[in-house]
Amino acid sequence: AVASTLIAGVELTKRGQGSPIGSMTQMGTIRLGKRTEKRNPIVKDFVPLAKLEDIVWGAWDVFPDDAYVAASRAGVLEQGKHIEAISDVLRDIRPMKAAFERKYARNLDGEHIMAVSSKREMLNGIRADINRFRDEKKVDRVVMIWCASTEIYIEPGAQHATIEAFEKAIDANDEMIAPSMLYAYAALLEGVPFANGSPNLAVDMPCLRQFATDNNIPISGKDPNTI
């Protein structure tokens, strides 16, 4: 529901059929100078951001449903007022197969998953998907937002302390390495900013925070309110 609602909200805003309520960049203002000068431009007019019209979407999912079906089943948006108005765009967004292990999200039982047998293969598969999406859509920049179901709780450990330890844990198929971590690492390896929309550890570990800092790649989040 999080991903399909985000997509629908942006697409409705593009068409003038909705407002980006809650978006700091689209509706928030920034104060310049003294308060008495009353110079408060909207953030999007002050900072050189990509326009909403330039955004294209990609996704992974353990279910093969396109975004139209996903949004309809989620039941967050009104079918006639919201979903049907952008049905053409939503039907065109078909997810790639997910890197998934059920033991990390036991309530999910989808079969639209990568046919791989190791965490290293998962990581390589995600990286390949990122690059294929970039080439097919001919985009200048990619950003990844984790909107998947919350995984089981994992306490940060030695496997997450350094990139060297993290790499070894991936090759050992260590259970301390969850799919969300592989998505975050794949994004960073490809120079893609990563925003974590769940309470999962994901990118919030010493090795990936340091990797992002060293390579000047933005990361954020622990839930949607912080991204």
C-alpha positions, -999 to 999 in steps of 0.1 A, spaced: 0 0 0 28 24 7 45 22 -27 13 22 -47 -1 51 -27 31 71 -32 30 65 -69 -6 74 -73 -2 106 -52 26 118 -74 8 109 -107 -24 126 -95 -4 157 -86 12 157 -121 -22 158 -136 -35 185 -113 -60 161 -97 -43 161 -63 -20 181 -40 13 169 -26 1 172 10 30 164 34 58 170 9 83 195 22 99 201 -12 66 206 -31 46 227 -5 71 237 22 88 271 22 122 284 32 128 317 48 154 340 33 168 369 53 149 385 81 113 376 90 103 412 82 115 408 46 88 382 40 109 363 15 96 327 17 99 309 -16 86 273 -20 115 248 -16 111 234 -51 115 269 -66 146 276 -45 165 243 -49 173 228 -83 152 196 -79 139 172 -105 103 180 -115 76 156 -107 69 153 -144 104 138 -149 98 109 -125 94 74 -138 87 43 -117 101 9 -112 95 -17 -85 101 -52 -71 74 -73 -55 68 -108 -44 35 -106 -62 33 -101 -100 4 -76 -98 8 -43 -116 4 -11 -96 -32 -7 -107 -41 -41 -91 -19 -35 -61 -35 -1 -54 -70 -15 -59 -64 -44 -34 -47 -21 -9 -79 -2 -4 -63 31 6 -73 51 -24 -108 56 -38 -112 35 -70 -132 60 -90 -118 92 -78 -81 82 -76 -71 49 -92 -92 50 -124 -80 86 -131 -44 73 -135 -51 37 -145 -30 40 -176 1 48 -157 -6 23 -129 -12 -6 -153 22 1 -170 41 -4 -137 49 -41 -135 72 -52 -108 105 -71 -112 109 -103 -93 119 -97 -57 149 -108 -38 131 -125 -10 135 -151 18 103 -159 37 119 -164 70 124 -126 72 88 -118 64 68 -149 74 34 -134 65 43 -131 29 40 -161 5 45 -147 -29 61 -166 -57 72 -137 -79 108 -140 -66 143 -144 -80 153 -179 -89 186 -177 -69 201 -199 -41 224 -175 -24 226 -140 -9 254 -131 -33 232 -140 -63 204 -119 -48 227 -89 -45 239 -94 -81 204 -98 -93 193 -65 -77 223 -47 -92 214 -61 -126 178 -49 -122 189 -14 -113 212 -11 -143 186 -26 -167 160 -1 -154 184 27 -158 192 17 -194 156 10 -204 141 42 -190 171 63 -200 171 81 -167 198 104 -154 194 94 -118 179 66 -98 167 67 -62 155 36 -42 129 37 -15 123 6 6 85 2 11 83 -35 17 69 -54 46 87 -51 79 113 -79 84 120 -98 116 141 -79 141 179 -82 137 203 -67 162 234 -51 147 264 -74 150 299 -80 139 286 -89 104 275 -52 101 306 -35 115 327 -32 83 322 -38 46 348 -66 48 328 -84 74 295 -77 56 309 -91 24 321 -123 41 287 -127 57 270 -124 23 292 -151 9 285 -173 39 247 -168 36 247 -156 71 212 -153 86 221 -118 99 220 -105 63 184 -98 54 170 -89 20 165 -53 29 203 -50 36 210 -65 2 188 -40 -15 205 -11 4 240 -24 -4 231 -30 -41 218 6 -43 250 20 -28 272 -1 -50 255 14 -80 257 50 -66 219 51 -59 206 70 -29 186 48 -5 157 57 17 144 32 43 107 33 47 105 7 74 119 -1 109 143 -27 94 180 -24 99 185 -21 62 210 7 56 211 17 93 243 -2 102 279 10 106 293 -5 74 267 9 51 265 43 68 303 46 64 302 34 28 276 60 20 296 87 36 328 77 19 311 77 -15 289 108 -9 256 89 -15 226 101 4 208 77 27 179 83 51 150 69 70 137 44 94 101 49 84 83 71 58 81 101 81 119 104 79 124 101 42 
